[in-house]
């Protein structure tokens, strides 16, 4: 299940840095986190779905890279995103 349009719009609205922002690291991390949360719930009922598990690992890796970039370039923005999303770092 992809993230619904309403949920996507809500996340973009919350994490954007300016009026037309849809691709900043904050927005990308928020959208990826939403997909990771969905897949985590999916695996509670579908434990043998190894193909989707690979996709989950790829998403986790992508989010990790974006957070590392954000931490390296702007520590304040990194702290805001991790606090807002409840990520441990």
C-alpha positions in Angstrom: 0.0 0.0 0.0 1.5 3.3 -1.0 1.0 6.3 1.3 -2.4 7.9 0.5 -2.5 11.3 -1.1 -4.0 12.9 2.0 -1.3 11.5 4.3 1.4 12.5 1.9 0.0 16.0 1.6 -0.2 16.3 5.4 3.4 15.1 5.8 4.7 17.5 3.1 2.8 20.3 4.7 4.3 19.6 8.2 7.9 19.1 7.2 8.4 21.4 4.2 11.0 24.2 4.5 9.3 26.7 2.1 6.0 27.1 0.1 6.7 24.7 -2.8 9.0 22.3 -1.1 8.4 18.6 -1.7 11.8 17.1 -2.0 13.9 18.4 1.0 15.5 15.8 3.1 13.0 16.4 5.9 10.1 15.7 3.7 11.8 12.6 2.2 12.6 11.2 5.7 9.0 11.8 6.8 7.5 9.9 3.8 10.0 7.1 4.1 9.3 6.8 7.8 5.6 6.5 7.1 6.3 3.7 4.6 8.6 1.9 7.0 5.9 2.1 9.7 3.3 0.5 7.3 5.7 -2.3 6.3 6.5 -3.0 9.9 2.8 -3.5 10.6 2.5 -5.6 7.5 5.2 -8.0 8.7 3.4 -8.7 11.9 0.7 -10.6 9.9 2.9 -11.7 6.9 6.1 -13.0 8.4 7.1 -14.9 5.3 6.9 -12.0 2.9 10.7 -11.8 2.2 10.4 -9.8 -1.0 8.8 -6.9 0.8 11.3 -7.3 3.6 14.1 -6.5 1.1 12.2 -3.4 0.2 12.0 -2.4 3.8 15.7 -2.9 4.3 16.3 -0.6 1.3 14.0 2.0 2.7 15.8 1.9 6.1 19.1 2.3 4.3 17.9 5.3 2.3 16.4 7.0 5.4 19.7 6.4 7.2 21.6 8.0 4.4 19.3 11.0 4.3 19.6 11.5 8.1 23.4 11.2 7.9 23.4 13.9 5.2 21.1 16.1 7.2 23.2 15.7 10.3 26.3 16.6 8.4 24.9 19.7 6.7 22.5 21.2 9.3 22.4 19.7 12.8 19.4 21.8 13.9 17.2 20.6 11.1 18.3 17.0 11.9 17.4 17.3 15.5 14.0 18.8 14.6 13.2 15.9 12.2 14.3 13.2 14.6 12.3 14.7 17.4 9.2 15.2 15.3 9.3 11.7 14.0 10.3 10.0 17.2 13.5 8.4 15.8 16.2 7.2 18.0 19.5 8.9 17.2 
